[in-house]
Amino acid sequence: MSFESSELRAELLGIFFEESAEGVDILERGLLSLADGDHDENLINDIFRAAHSIKGGAATFQLEVITRLTHAMETLLDQVRSGERSTSSELVEALLEGVDCLRAEVSALRNEGETDPARTETVQERLDGMANTGNAAAPHLAASPAATKNEPDCERLWQISFTPHPQLLQSGNDVVRMFRELAEMGELSSSANTRKLPSLSEIDPLQCYLSWELKLQTTVGAEEIAEVFAWVEDECNLEITALDARAFKLHASETEIAASPAPSQPEASVSTKNSESSASVRVSVDKIDALMNMVGELVITQAMLRQVGENFNIERLGQLEDGLAQLARNTAELQESAMRIRSMPIRVVFNRFPRLVHDISRKLGKKVELTITGESTELDKTVLEKLSDPLVHLVRNALDHGIETAEDRVAGGKPESGHLTLKAYHLSGSVVVEIIDDGRGLDRKKILQKAQVLGLPCSDDMTDEQVYGFLFQPGFSTADKVSELSGRGVGMDVVHRNITDLGGSVRMESESGCGTRVSIRLPLTLAIMDGQLLRVGNQTLIVPLVAIVESLQVAWSKTHNLVGQGPIYRLRNEEIAILDPARAMGIVRQQAGDTENALIMVVEAGERRAGILVDELLGQQQVVVKSLEENYGTVDGIAGATILGDGTVALIVDVVGLMALARKRLPTRNRSEKTSESVHLFPAGA
Amino acid sequence: MASVLAVDDSPTMRELVEATLKGAGHSVLSASDGVEAMRIAAKQSVNLVITDVNMPNMDGITLVRELRQLDNYRFTPILVLTTEVNKDKRAQAKSAGATGWMVKPFDQSALLNTVKKVLG
């Protein structure tokens, strides 16, 4: 279709893409419920409407492939809706394939992927075949009705007798409007018949009592004249007759012109330059309102502070303090509101699982019921995006290795259908996502055996958690045979790394024969975190609070120096390696400090623990993480930086990185020793 | 310059109608379903209502029927948008009190022509 401007087209296309993406999800979810035997009328209406809306939009933009696909799907769904067709699994599968093609087509138009025209064609044929619309006309694309009319172009005199039914005016139609439209077609004369008009006192102003005889001299055909009355054809008596057949005048030149605007061919593809997809977030109005509200509060506080500052004297100190306290509150709330804008419900990730579980369990020949709870739990957009792949992997694992076949389950005294639960909830400042299955559980013995084979340090008295931790080792798989879905030993370590990269942690719990629970704990956001400030030499470092287990003071005399391991402290039956960040990062210590005791902060990353040697513990504080890579360069052992209240830059420690780094540059027991090669990484006051 | 209430559950269509009519100097109120449209209609009158048929919560045909019950919407032109080729929906809309219909998909000039036709 033609748009007034290409900007408008691009903008509307953007909206259409978002709408289609949502529609595709609704379609998919609905179809899966249908497959599960849900035949609720509302459900079918929802699915139908989703297909219908996408088709409407696609036709508007003349996206032929999508229009054809959705048209076939809509036809099938309409048949289901009207009861002409029952929902067979064959139908649902065909429609789901249609959904896949639709999704691929939409993302291809957004420049996000490739389409497989052959596949789309096959799916289209299958849908068409089922819908029995193989020989039906293709759905209408936008074309102006005038261009398709094939009326002879000659001027004629038409007699139109028009007798409206009395209630014609009550549908918002207006006789004058119709006459005006006729007058635009040619020369119009009219005479009204007032015979039925009652006396003034009896007139009902809502009724139409008049009828008309009209004469129209025009080149327009009868069909187009009737078109004027199309909306009221049931509400009037209409006769259109040609009066003057002799007034026949051919307009040869005009015929040609009228014939030329044939319905334009749909554009082969969307102009790709205009639709450069920018990362955008859809934000609910509530969140924006909350943000606006907070900004409003801030403005009020600012006005109040200005007033206090204008003629400030010591008597007003109390007011100033109140004002500053209010400012702190406002800022915290504003920060929270702003963060909520970046956050999205985990639903966007969970949504793909009904389909995934449906497909995989079919492939495996297992029966699985999926329960999803806490879909509206919100997480930072970036965290969500990176969470998707690990979750898919864990769900595949649960279906492939966890849940048994129906026969095995029945034999084991369990219900025939396996149960998989995806759960998300808030837990003290972080979000927990759990994947729970009621399958056969993890085999502790088998894992230990495998660990031995792989030469990993292990013993029988390890805790379950430590044993399950082996599963996160690269190349570790206990699957007897490699299947298409999982068992290649690639993945769990990647899952673990991805989650750790997000600042989260993974835990596995399992009971043999009863099932497995994988818990992923994630920070709410990556941009702001709670940090512990500490001093090492002349540097202020920040350690993420989530990584800290405890801080303690130990006497150097109580530590042991292991060859190749550096100093070790035995803390409650656990050997803790002591790492010196000053040494690892080349921070200079001006004075020797306490040579008797060491201040150790025990940190945890994944399953590993270590003690960081600290000169002084400073406060705890929420810090805004700034990327070091963007502003400076990558530094081993450093995750980022932040700016403190006094304007100095503090580095944020990457605990995993520091552990790796410290292993390379081992600290010695004699802490006063200085290395000559130490570099001022960030001199104080820089 | 007229005021138009555009009702459609599809944001694309809603934006299209809104952008087109605003471009022609009309003021546009929009609603995503019948219920929202009724809420707006209860508060103010408009010169024209354009509504989709297939919508969640309250469909277009019910909306037309409900609007006609309101004093200030008894004679307001109401157009229904429909992609449905079958005449059933049109007849239903008409008997519910709709003024006329427009077939989707339409282009901007078709929409403007129709609106001009109704508003005179």
Interface residues (C-beta under 8 A of the other chain):
Chain A: M1 S2 F3 E4 L8 E11 L12 I15 F16 E18 E19 N45 D46 F48 R49 H52 S53 K55 G56 G57 A59 T60 H140 L141 A142 S144 P145 L169 Q170 S171 G172 N173 D174 V176 R177 R180 E181 A230 W231 D234 E235
Chain B: D9 S10 P11 T12 M13 E15 L16 A19 T20 G23 N54 M55 P56 R68 R74 F75 T76 P77 I78 T83 V85 A91 K94 G97 A98 T99 G100 W101 V103 K104 P105 F106 D107 Q108 S109 A110 K117 V118 G120
